[in-house]
Structure formats: C-alpha cells, structure tokens
Amino acid sequence: MLFFGLDITYWIIMIPFFLFALWAQSSVKSAYKKYSRIAINSGITGAQAAKSILQHNGINNVRIERGSGFLSDHYNPANRVIKLSPGVYDSNSIAAVSIAAHETGHALQHARSYSPLALRSMLAPTASIGSNFAFIIIIAGMLINMAGLIKIGIALFSIVVIFQLITLPVEFNASSRAKKVLLSYAMVNNREMRGVNTVLNAAAMTYVAAAASAIAQLIYLLLRSGFLGIGDD
C-alpha cells in the first residue's frame, strides 16, 4: 500500500488545501505587516487595550503578560493568562490592538462560560495526543495488517478534526467580540475599523484552512483504509 508522500491520491486530495493554507498564512503576514505600521489615534498599546477591555467587563482575575516570538499571541484558559507577543504588547498599531482585543475576546468567552470554548478546552489534551500519534498508530496498523489499530488511529485523528471544527466558532466569536468592544469603547475609530477587520478576517482564514486540511486528511485516511468502501489498489 502506498502512503502519504508515495501516494498520488494523497497529493491529489491535499494539494488544494496546502495551497489554501499557504494563501491564508500569506494573507495574515501581509495584513499584519501593513497595519503594524499604522498607529491608532487613541495611542493605546495592545497591552493597554487588553487591560481596558477586561476592566470594562469587570474581569480582574486574568493576567496580561509579554510573551516571546512572532504572532505567538494566545489566551490560556487553564491559568487565565493573555500572552501577547512583543510586537503586540508594546505597539499602538492597528494590528497590535486588533490582535490583543481578539485574545481578550477569549477571556470574555471564558468569563461568560461560552460553551464552544469550554468544549475545545476539554478536547485539547486528547486532540494533542491524536495530532502527535494518530498517523504513527495508523501506519503501524497497516504495516502489521491490524484493522483494530488502524481504527484507533483514525478515531484519534477524528478528535483532531472535531477540535479544529469547534475552534472555528470560538475564533470567529472572539473576533466578533473584539470588533465590537474596540469600537464601542472608542479605542479605534470608524476609519481604523477597516484595518481591524482586515487583520482579524485574515487571521480567521488560517483556522478555516486548518480545519479544511484536517477534514481532507481524514477523508484520505478513510479512503485508503477501506472504511469508505475504497481500499488498497
């Protein structure tokens, strides 16, 4: 049985999604590069925007920390920390404030018991195991011709797909919250909102690309394993 890099079926299925992912990543970098050079009129930094949003919503149990790396921004619901990369934490650009508000949007979701966020957090450990070991288990099952092992691997990867799908409403909702609070709290004006929308919409497409790619990989695994009625040649 040919597999992955040696299987033309894999590339026929996956190449469009690889290209989609490359486009999405390029769009994010392009939007960030453009709007990281434009300061907002209010002059607040990403860290200040995050702090202000939390205060406006009466949330005082979330820390804001300066992280490291490029666009490594994230919210950790386990320890209630918003980690902002240096280019976001210290900058007063449209891009920085947009990203900071998005991550703070996750803190708002957590505070409001947003169910998709809770479900994603619950699935995260198993999804991490699936992401790291599903393909190893599947390949091992194919090498020793053990259908049960293949099924376990596919089940693990299915959880990865579910995790990616649940991530979509979580990320879109966080961006929606970010756009709303930035404008309603007068952190950005109507003209600057165009940049906010561009940055956050571009970022959202990376999650769409990741979910689409995961679904395509699952379909491939089901096809090549014979669970969709098409087995080995």
Residue pairs with C-beta under 8 A, 6 or more apart in sequence:
1 142
1 224
1 232
2 8
2 9
2 233
3 10
3 139
3 142
3 224
4 10
7 224
9 220
9 223
9 224
10 220
10 224
13 216
13 219
13 220
14 213
14 216
14 217
14 220
17 209
17 212
17 213
17 216
18 213
20 209
20 212
20 213
21 206
21 209
21 210
21 213
23 205
23 209
24 202
24 205
24 206
24 208
24 209
25 206
25 209
27 202
27 205
28 71
28 202
28 203
28 205
28 206
30 202
31 95
31 198
31 199
31 202
31 203
32 71
32 95
32 199
32 202
34 95
34 195
34 198
35 93
35 94
35 95
35 98
35 195
35 198
35 199
36 87
36 91
36 93
36 94
36 95
36 96
37 93
38 93
38 94
38 95
38 192
38 195
39 92
39 93
39 94
40 92
40 93
40 94
40 97
40 187
40 188
40 192
41 188
41 189
41 192
42 92
42 186
42 187
42 188
43 92
44 52
44 92
44 97
44 187
45 89
45 90
45 91
45 92
45 96
45 97
45 100
46 84
46 88
46 89
46 90
46 91
46 92
46 96
46 97
46 99
46 100
47 64
47 66
47 84
47 88
47 89
47 90
47 100
49 96
49 97
49 100
49 101
49 104
49 182
49 187
50 64
50 82
50 84
50 100
50 101
50 103
50 104
51 64
52 185
52 187
53 101
53 104
53 108
53 181
53 185
54 60
54 62
54 64
54 104
54 107
56 181
56 185
57 108
57 111
59 107
59 108
59 111
61 80
62 80
62 81
62 82
62 107
62 110
62 111
63 79
63 80
63 81
63 82
64 81
64 82
64 84
64 89
65 81
65 82
65 83
65 84
66 83
66 84
66 86
66 89
66 90
67 73
67 83
67 84
67 85
67 86
67 89
68 85
68 86
69 85
70 85
70 87
71 85
71 87
71 88
71 99
72 83
72 85
73 83
73 84
73 85
73 88
73 99
73 100
73 102
73 103
74 82
74 83
74 103
75 81
75 82
75 83
75 103
75 104
75 106
75 107
75 110
76 83
77 106
77 110
77 117
77 121
78 121
80 107
80 110
82 100
82 103
82 104
82 106
82 107
83 103
84 99
84 100
84 103
87 96
88 95
88 96
88 99
88 100
89 96
89 100
90 96
94 188
94 192
94 195
94 196
94 199
95 195
95 199
97 182
97 187
97 188
97 196
98 178
98 182
98 195
98 196
98 199
98 200
99 199
99 203
101 177
101 178
101 179
101 181
101 182
101 187
101 196
102 174
102 175
102 178
102 200
102 203
103 174
104 178
104 181
105 173
105 174
105 175
105 176
105 177
105 178
105 181
106 117
106 170
106 174
108 174
108 177
108 181
109 116
109 117
109 170
109 173
109 174
109 177
110 117
114 170
114 173
116 166
116 169
116 170
116 173
117 170
119 166
120 163
120 166
120 167
120 170
123 159
123 162
123 163
123 166
124 163
126 156
126 159
127 159
127 160
127 162
127 163
129 156
130 156
130 157
130 158
130 159
130 160
131 160
133 153
133 156
134 153
134 154
134 156
134 157
134 160
135 153
135 157
136 153
137 149
137 150
137 152
137 153
137 156
138 149
138 150
138 153
138 154
138 157
138 221
138 225
139 153
140 146
140 149
140 153
141 147
141 148
141 149
141 150
141 151
141 152
141 153
142 150
142 225
150 225
151 227
153 221
154 218
154 221
154 222
154 225
154 227
157 214
157 217
157 218
157 221
158 218
160 214
161 211
161 214
161 215
161 218
164 207
164 210
164 211
164 214
164 215
165 211
165 215
167 207
167 210
167 211
168 207
168 208
168 211
171 203
171 204
171 207
172 204
175 200
175 201
175 203
175 204
178 196
178 200
179 193
179 196
179 197
179 200
181 187
182 188
182 193
182 196
183 190
183 193
188 196
219 228
222 228
223 230
224 230
224 231
224 232
225 231
226 232
